[in-house]
Every structure is written in structure tokens, then in C-alpha cells.
Amino acid sequence: MSSVDFPLRELFQQRERDYLLSNVKVSMRSAVENIEVGDLKVEKLREGETAELPRWVAEEFASLGLAEVAEEPFETEILKSLSREKMIGAFQLSNLAPDFYLRMKRRLAYLRDA
């Protein structure tokens, strides 16, 4: 491992932590009350209610069937990116969302484990 690997790995890990701590909207499938997750306390959320939660909490709720993450599927983001690439000139690059590669990495890991 070179001396460059460690700072680069730290940078990637920090970006992933920031991504997991960013808020995402969820639609509650079940009511929850008085749940403490680390520093976060969820007082009360009713079934059908929409809330913003840190992404890692939203993903845990979704895996337990308590909520559904209200976010465009990543496959749609890929199709939009490909469409933009086809529309612009041959020597131009289209912009990708700042979290595009993080989402791709997580989606590939999910598909690998499924």
C-alpha cells in the first residue's frame, strides 16, 4: 500500500459517510414511536406520513418494511445520464450528480448480495 492510498481511501470513506448522513424523504408504511438510533430520536411517525431522515436510518427502516425511500430509482438516473450523453456533442461531457458514483457503488453491492 502506497502513502497515497491511505489519504485517498480516507477521502472516499468521508464522502460515503456524508452521503449516508444526508437526509432523504421516506414514506412510512407503519407507524413508529420513540425510537432512538444513535443520536437521532424519532418521536412519532404515522403510517402514510412523509418525513426526512438520514439516509442510513431510512435504509434501515426500508429493510425492516417500516418505510419506503421516496427517491428516484438509480436505474432511472443511469438512463437519464445516457440520454444526456447522446444529446450533447462528441467532445463534450455531461454533468453527473455529485453522488452518482456512490449510488452506483451501493447499487452494485446490493445487486451482488441479492
Secondary structure, DSSP 8 states (H G I E B T S, - for coil): --TTHHHHHHHHHHHHHHHHHSEEEEEESS-EEEEEETTEEEEEE-TT-EEEEEHHHHHHHHHTTSEEE-S--HHHHHHHHHHHHHHS-TT------TTHHHHHHHHHHHHHH-
